[in-house]
Amino acid sequence: MSAPPSSDDIVNAAPPSAAGASARIEYLDGVRALAALWVMLSHIWITQYGLIVHDGAIGALTNWTLYSHLAVDVFIVLSGFCLILPRLRRMSEPMDVWNFYYRRAHRILPPYYCALVLGILVTVCSRHVLQGDWHISMASVLSNVFLVQDALISRDIFNGPLWSVAVEWRIYFLFPLIVLALFRWGRWLVLAAAAILGYGLTAAVMHWAPTMLLSCPWYLLLFVMGVCAGSSAYGRDARDPRLTPQVVACISLLLLSLCLWLYRLEPNDFVTFGLHMPLIDFFAGLLAAAILVVLSRMPERHIWVRFLSWRPLSRVGVMSYSLYLVHMPILIALNTLFLRYPIRMLSTPLDRVAALLIFGIPIILSLSYCFFWIVERPLLNRKLRQTTTG
């Protein structure tokens, strides 16, 4: 349901005003890891039960998985936060726009297309094993190749979570303009411009093309929130006493909780919930941005910074893009085996969920790490590659 921003040199580069930057920057990998794990756990449950709201004890324990769309808000905000950090150290230098586009394409697209090929193979083989059908939709293939499956959501049939990679990919093309506006006009004007453009497009889509709502044009504002949060955390006014991220975090948490209660998921009514995503995502993105600023101002030995910088968690964060890209094909393959070769011990969806939690998660993490090592790691810069060894 969500696309984590790729681990990159921007995450490990020392921001301009951070003392002990390396320790502080590691918490970003921890945040990324928690969001990616939320998405994985969500899909483990959904592959067995579907998008079904449960009542009683099971609902209390599992319905949170159905809200993993909120993880994309964290990823989008975190992407903007990370991308602005190296620019803060070179504010007086003109941005090499084409080099930025090249580096983003070099980092994002090769793993994406490898995961797409894997998703196509798994989907086709699964369909053949269960239905005896080798059919493949070329229109769906082309939609995924050109990264427009988010706008044509019925074509997102090979590796469902890839829709949000397409959304984020388009936002990258506006990043040079966002940086220019930020440095010339400041945070409040660039936020206002992003809100007008993002939610103006959202209103147009909801009115004229509601089936394209998953293109999420309001994510532009969330991305800019991340950019402004990075500027607030590590920019020239990083310690401005007028900025109170703790207050913003508390207010946004309260309003997000209220929205989730008022517009909570109802059985067989995900469409209504989807219509409220622009509002829900706004408060979720604001909360994520505020928390990132709060974390940036915590001392290195603070319990939350130490937890998010915990080595096993940060390692998962470094490979979170690979985990996001390949976890769904792996789950589909495992589920196909469950259905093709039924075992009495795995006769119910709950049994299969338990098996995936116990045995599937280690398999997913191991194969995701292999994908990261083979496909993604060679694309990292030298400094970040060194952090993934040993």
SULRA-V805762 format. One record per pair of residues at least 24 apart in sequence whose ideal C-beta (glycine too) atoms are under 7 Angstrom apart, sorted by the first residue. I is the first residue (numbers start at 1). J is the second residue. If there is no record, write none. Layout:
i->I j->J
i->I j->J
//
This chain:
i->1 j->39
i->1 j->42
i->1 j->68
i->1 j->69
i->1 j->71
i->1 j->72
i->1 j->161
i->2 j->35
i->2 j->39
i->2 j->68
i->2 j->69
i->2 j->71
i->2 j->72
i->2 j->75
i->2 j->161
i->2 j->164
i->3 j->72
i->3 j->75
i->3 j->161
i->3 j->164
i->3 j->165
i->3 j->168
i->3 j->324
i->4 j->32
i->4 j->35
i->4 j->36
i->4 j->75
i->4 j->320
i->4 j->321
i->4 j->324
i->5 j->75
i->5 j->78
i->5 j->79
i->5 j->82
i->6 j->107
i->6 j->108
i->6 j->321
i->7 j->317
i->7 j->318
i->7 j->320
i->7 j->321
i->7 j->380
i->7 j->384
i->8 j->82
i->8 j->107
i->8 j->384
i->9 j->381
i->9 j->383
i->9 j->384
i->10 j->82
i->10 j->83
i->10 j->85
i->10 j->86
i->11 j->82
i->12 j->383
i->12 j->384
i->12 j->387
i->13 j->85
i->13 j->86
i->15 j->85
i->15 j->88
i->15 j->234
i->16 j->88
i->16 j->89
i->16 j->234
i->17 j->234
i->17 j->238
i->18 j->234
i->20 j->300
i->23 j->300
i->23 j->309
i->24 j->296
i->24 j->300
i->26 j->309
i->26 j->314
i->27 j->295
i->27 j->305
i->27 j->308
i->27 j->309
i->28 j->78
i->28 j->82
i->29 j->314
i->29 j->317
i->29 j->318
i->30 j->307
i->30 j->308
i->30 j->309
i->30 j->310
i->30 j->313
i->30 j->314
i->30 j->317
i->31 j->74
i->31 j->78
i->31 j->308
i->32 j->78
i->32 j->317
i->32 j->320
i->33 j->313
i->33 j->314
i->33 j->316
i->33 j->317
i->33 j->320
i->35 j->71
i->35 j->74
i->35 j->75
i->36 j->316
i->36 j->320
i->36 j->323
i->36 j->324
i->37 j->316
i->38 j->68
i->38 j->71
i->39 j->68
i->39 j->71
i->39 j->324
i->40 j->323
i->40 j->327
i->40 j->364
i->41 j->65
i->42 j->68
i->43 j->327
i->43 j->328
i->43 j->331
i->44 j->331
i->44 j->353
i->44 j->356
i->44 j->357
i->44 j->360
i->45 j->353
i->47 j->331
i->47 j->335
i->48 j->349
i->48 j->352
i->48 j->353
i->49 j->349
i->51 j->270
i->52 j->267
i->53 j->265
i->53 j->266
i->53 j->267
i->66 j->265
i->69 j->277
i->70 j->284
i->72 j->164
i->73 j->222
i->73 j->281
i->73 j->284
i->73 j->285
i->73 j->288
i->74 j->288
i->76 j->168
i->76 j->219
i->76 j->222
i->76 j->223
i->76 j->226
i->76 j->285
i->77 j->222
i->77 j->225
i->77 j->226
i->77 j->229
i->77 j->285
i->77 j->288
i->77 j->289
i->78 j->226
i->79 j->168
i->79 j->223
i->79 j->226
i->80 j->223
i->80 j->224
i->80 j->225
i->80 j->226
i->80 j->227
i->80 j->230
i->81 j->226
i->81 j->229
i->81 j->230
i->81 j->292
i->83 j->175
i->84 j->227
i->84 j->230
i->84 j->231
i->85 j->230
i->85 j->234
i->87 j->179
i->88 j->231
i->88 j->234
i->88 j->235
i->91 j->183
i->95 j->176
i->95 j->179
i->97 j->176
i->100 j->175
i->100 j->176
i->104 j->172
i->106 j->379
i->107 j->379
i->108 j->169
i->110 j->375
i->110 j->379
i->111 j->321
i->111 j->322
i->111 j->325
i->111 j->375
i->111 j->376
i->112 j->162
i->112 j->165
i->112 j->325
i->114 j->375
i->115 j->159
i->115 j->162
i->115 j->325
i->115 j->326
i->116 j->144
i->116 j->158
i->116 j->159
i->116 j->162
i->118 j->326
i->118 j->329
i->119 j->158
i->119 j->159
i->119 j->329
i->120 j->158
i->122 j->329
i->122 j->332
i->122 j->333
i->123 j->157
i->123 j->158
i->123 j->332
i->126 j->332
i->126 j->333
i->126 j->336
i->129 j->336
i->129 j->340
i->130 j->336
i->130 j->339
i->130 j->340
i->150 j->214
i->150 j->215
i->151 j->212
i->151 j->215
i->153 j->214
i->159 j->328
i->159 j->329
i->160 j->328
i->161 j->324
i->161 j->328
i->163 j->214
i->167 j->215
i->167 j->216
i->167 j->219
i->171 j->219
i->171 j->220
i->171 j->223
i->174 j->220
i->178 j->224
i->178 j->227
i->182 j->227
i->182 j->231
i->187 j->228
i->187 j->231
i->190 j->224
i->190 j->228
i->191 j->224
i->191 j->228
i->194 j->220
i->194 j->221
i->194 j->224
i->195 j->221
i->199 j->278
i->202 j->278
i->213 j->274
i->218 j->278
i->218 j->281
i->218 j->282
i->222 j->281
i->222 j->285
i->225 j->285
i->225 j->286
i->225 j->289
i->226 j->289
i->229 j->289
i->229 j->292
i->229 j->293
i->232 j->293
i->233 j->292
i->233 j->293
i->233 j->296
i->234 j->296
i->245 j->290
i->245 j->293
i->245 j->294
i->246 j->294
i->248 j->286
i->248 j->290
i->249 j->287
i->249 j->290
i->249 j->291
i->249 j->294
i->252 j->283
i->252 j->286
i->252 j->287
i->252 j->290
i->253 j->287
i->255 j->283
i->256 j->280
i->256 j->283
i->256 j->284
i->256 j->287
i->259 j->283
i->318 j->387
i->318 j->388
i->319 j->368
i->319 j->369
i->319 j->372
i->321 j->376
i->322 j->368
i->322 j->371
i->322 j->372
i->322 j->376
i->323 j->368
i->326 j->367
i->326 j->368
i->326 j->371
i->327 j->364
i->327 j->368
i->330 j->363
i->330 j->364
i->330 j->367
i->334 j->360
//
